[in-house]
Amino acid sequence: MLPPRLFIAAPALALLLAGCGRPSADSASGPARPVVALVVKTLNNPYFIEMQRGAQAEAKAEGVDLLVQGAEREVDVERQMQIVENLIQRHVGVLIVAPSGSREIVPVIVKANRAGIPVLIVDTRADATELQAAGGKVAAFIGSDNYAGGRLAGDFAVSRMNGSARVAILEGIPGHETGDARLRGFKSALAGHPGMVVVASQPANWERDLGYNVCQNILQAHPDVNVLFAANDLMALGAVEAIAGAGRTGKILVIGFDAQDEARQAIKQGAMAATVAQNPARMGAVAVASAVKLLHGQTLPGEIAVPIELIK
């Protein structure tokens, strides 16, 4: 059966065609090299393109073949699961996944376990309760503390607004572990400040266009909003466009998450106030380095943290 269509960025294409999921050799006399697969949520998001670049650089340094694959849209959980299942059938050496669905990833983790393929989870955790109930196991989680990042953003908003503001929030995908943790962290920072009032909190599914539309609706319903927190930079940048369209650039404190290049530029221009940096390139590099350790029979700590910082 032909594998499902894969959506990949151009820089990954050569590696994908060269690897095809099987061990490779540089020449007829060279030894086969192990294959590591990285499955991200989408390669239409600069955040995961940065993760891919970091992973590719580390794979080159380590001498392993890397496959990088992802769905066209971050919300397409089913497509991501199909991609993972196909890689299990190819029997890659190590499987690295940034789950689009924390619960949905569990069955394919179990399948990889049964196939003897080590699994590393990056960026977004697999649901621990579901994983334990299914008898699944991951070698390690590699990522940032999203709760702490959300709290960092919230503390910044409280400080800048002197504890008094009308706050709007653009959430990620409902029920998604990453977005939920960022949201909890942000709200926890506001909790001790009754003057920080959340007047609207709506999902925009990590997408820029939806961030624009949702923000536009929020501004119409709540024209007194003066702080907006978006759980990722794409939604924040969509909000920046909506705010500009309403003639309110510089009048609303916009805080994003991910520290993408365009968000950093928006901060320099005054259209955004801050963003939380996770360093996805570092995540990708650490994930591949960890995969190589697994291939060499080494054990890993259960969690490998990648530091965060506030960019303002």
BELDAPE-V807346 format. One record per backbone hydrogen bond with DSSP energy under -0.5 kcal/mol. CO is the residue of the C=O (numbers start at 1). NH is the residue of the N-H. Records with the same first field share a line. If there is no record, write none. Layout:
CO->NH + NH
This chain:
6->8
7->70
9->12 + 13
10->13 + 14
12->16
13->17
14->18
15->19
16->20
19->22
24->33
33->24
34->65
35->93 + 94
36->67
37->39 + 96
38->40 + 69
39->98
40->71
41->71
45->48 + 49
46->50
47->51
48->52
49->53
50->54
51->55
52->56
53->57
54->58
55->59
56->60
57->61
58->62
59->63 + 64
65->36
67->38
69->40
70->7
71->43
73->76
75->77
76->80
77->81
78->82
79->83
80->84
81->85
82->86
83->87
84->88
85->89
86->90
87->91 + 92
88->91
93->118
94->37 + 96
95->120
96->39
97->99 + 122
101->105
102->127
103->106
105->109
106->110
107->111
108->112
109->113
110->114
111->115
112->117
113->116
116->118
118->95
119->139 + 140
120->97
121->142
122->124
124->99
127->131
128->132
129->133
130->134
131->135 + 136
132->135
140->121
141->143 + 304
142->123
143->306
144->146
145->149
146->150
147->151
148->152
149->153
150->154
151->155
152->156
153->157
154->158
155->159
156->160
157->161
158->163
159->162
161->164
165->167 + 197
166->226 + 227
167->199 + 200
168->229
169->171 + 202
170->231
171->204 + 206
172->205
173->176
176->180
177->181
178->182
179->183
180->184
181->185
182->186
183->187
184->188
185->189
186->190
187->191
190->193
193->196
195->165 + 197
196->198
197->167 + 199
200->169
202->171
204->207
207->211
208->212
209->213
210->214
211->215
212->216
213->217
214->218
215->219
216->220
217->221
218->222
222->225
226->253
227->168
228->230 + 255
229->170
232->236
233->237
234->238
235->239
236->240
237->241
238->242
239->243
240->244
241->245
242->246
243->248
244->247
248->251 + 252
252->254
253->228 + 255
254->273 + 274
255->230
256->276
257->233
260->264
261->265
262->266
263->267
264->268
265->269
266->270 + 271 + 272
267->270
274->256
275->277 + 311
276->258
277->309
279->283
280->284
281->285
282->286
283->287
284->288
285->289
286->290
287->291
288->292
289->293
290->294
291->295
292->296
293->298
294->297
302->141
304->143
309->277 + 311
310->312
311->275
